[in-house]
Amino acid sequence: MNTITEPTHTLNVKKWIKAPAARVFAAWTTPEQVRQWLGSKGNFSIASAKIDARPGGEYCFNAVSPQGEKVVRGTYREVNPPKRLVFTWFSNSSCSGAGGSGETLVTVDFAEIDGGTEVRITHELFTSVEARDQHSAGWTVCLDNMVQVLAGVKVL
């Protein structure tokens, strides 16, 4: 494993979605909608989601996979509908805040382009290339899911 001591690895993922920015933004901030697209069929799904989408508010997702349960939680730093979300990201921790694999930072920008919305994710502060690459693959699958969900297709 190629581990570094300073968190410097950043990933960037973008996807164009045929939906208005307000609708795409809502898909990120509404628990019922997050459960429909955040996951990977056969790998993990979100069993429950709690979201308080305001600066200082928290979110907590209980994920279920063949390997067991996992929790992803964090705190919103910026909520600017329908243009931007910035939040911390902890995984393998409890919703009460115990444990965790280290804090990373996610910025999601929403830009209306060509009758749809370009979603740009910047996820930073990874301490290894491997962690960054795993999250890059995960965000790519999740955004593909979102495209389908917002088109009315059930994916998870």
C-alpha positions in Angstrom: 0.0 0.0 0.0 1.3 3.4 -0.9 0.6 5.5 2.2 1.7 9.0 2.7 1.8 11.0 5.9 0.2 14.2 4.7 -3.3 14.1 3.2 -2.8 15.4 -0.3 -4.5 13.1 -2.7 -7.5 14.7 -4.4 -10.0 13.2 -6.9 -12.3 15.0 -9.4 -15.3 13.4 -10.9 -17.9 15.0 -13.1 -21.1 13.9 -14.8 -23.8 15.6 -16.9 -27.3 14.8 -15.7 -30.4 15.6 -17.7 -32.3 17.4 -14.9 -32.4 20.9 -13.5 -29.9 21.8 -10.9 -32.6 22.2 -8.2 -33.7 18.6 -8.8 -30.2 17.2 -8.8 -29.3 19.2 -5.6 -32.5 17.8 -3.9 -31.3 14.3 -4.8 -28.2 15.0 -2.6 -30.1 16.4 0.3 -33.3 14.3 0.7 -32.9 11.0 2.6 -35.4 9.1 0.4 -33.6 10.2 -2.8 -30.1 9.5 -1.4 -31.2 5.9 -0.7 -32.1 5.5 -4.4 -28.7 6.3 -5.9 -25.9 6.2 -3.3 -24.7 2.7 -3.6 -23.5 0.0 -5.9 -25.8 -2.9 -6.8 -24.5 -6.1 -5.2 -21.8 -4.1 -3.3 -23.6 -1.8 -0.9 -26.9 0.1 -0.4 -28.1 2.7 2.0 -30.4 1.1 4.6 -31.2 4.5 6.3 -30.2 8.1 5.8 -30.5 11.1 8.1 -29.8 14.5 6.6 -29.7 18.0 8.2 -28.6 20.0 5.1 -27.5 23.3 6.6 -24.1 24.7 7.6 -23.2 22.8 10.7 -25.9 20.2 10.2 -24.9 16.6 10.0 -25.8 13.6 7.8 -25.5 9.9 8.6 -25.9 7.0 6.1 -26.1 3.3 7.3 -24.7 1.2 4.5 -25.2 -2.5 4.1 -22.9 -4.7 2.1 -22.2 -8.5 1.9 -19.3 -7.8 4.3 -21.6 -6.2 6.9 -22.7 -2.7 7.9 -20.8 0.5 7.5 -21.6 4.0 8.5 -20.8 7.2 6.5 -21.3 10.5 8.3 -20.2 14.1 8.2 -20.9 17.7 8.8 -22.1 20.2 6.2 -19.7 23.2 5.9 -21.5 24.9 3.0 -25.1 24.5 1.7 -25.9 26.8 -1.2 -28.9 25.5 -3.2 -28.8 24.6 -6.0 -25.2 25.5 -6.7 -22.9 23.9 -4.1 -22.5 21.5 -1.2 -19.4 21.1 0.9 -19.2 18.4 3.6 -16.8 16.3 5.6 -16.8 12.5 5.0 -16.0 9.9 7.6 -16.5 6.2 6.9 -16.5 3.1 9.1 -17.7 5.2 12.1 -20.9 5.2 14.1 -23.6 7.8 13.7 -22.8 8.9 17.3 -19.3 10.0 16.1 -17.2 7.2 17.5 -14.5 5.6 15.4 -13.7 6.5 11.8 -11.1 6.2 9.1 -10.2 9.9 9.0 -11.9 13.0 7.7 -11.9 13.9 4.0 -13.7 16.8 2.4 -16.2 16.6 -0.4 -17.2 19.6 -2.6 -20.1 19.2 -5.0 -20.7 21.9 -7.6 -23.9 22.0 -9.7 -23.8 23.9 -13.0 -26.7 24.1 -15.4 -25.3 23.4 -18.9 -27.1 22.4 -22.1 -30.5 21.8 -20.6 -29.1 19.7 -17.7 -26.8 19.9 -14.8 -23.1 19.1 -14.6 -22.2 17.7 -11.2 -18.5 18.2 -10.3 -17.3 16.3 -7.2 -13.9 17.2 -5.7 -13.1 14.8 -2.8 -9.8 15.7 -1.1 -7.5 15.0 1.9 -7.0 11.3 1.2 -3.9 9.8 2.8 -3.3 7.2 0.1 -3.7 6.8 -3.6 -5.6 3.6 -3.0 -8.3 5.3 -0.9 -8.6 8.0 -3.5 -9.0 5.6 -6.3 -11.6 3.5 -4.5 -13.7 6.6 -3.8 -13.3 7.7 -7.4 -14.7 4.4 -8.7 -17.5 4.7 -6.1 -18.5 8.2 -7.0 -18.5 7.3 -10.7 -21.0 4.4 -10.1 -23.1 6.6 -7.8 -23.4 9.4 -10.4 -24.3 6.8 -13.0 -27.0 5.6 -10.7 -28.3 9.2 -10.2 -28.6 9.6 -14.0 -30.9 6.6 -14.1 -32.9 7.5 -10.9 -33.6 11.0 -12.1 -34.7 9.5 -15.4 -37.2 7.4 -13.5 -35.3 4.1 -13.5 -35.0 2.1 -10.2 -31.4 1.0 -9.7 -30.9 0.0 -6.1 
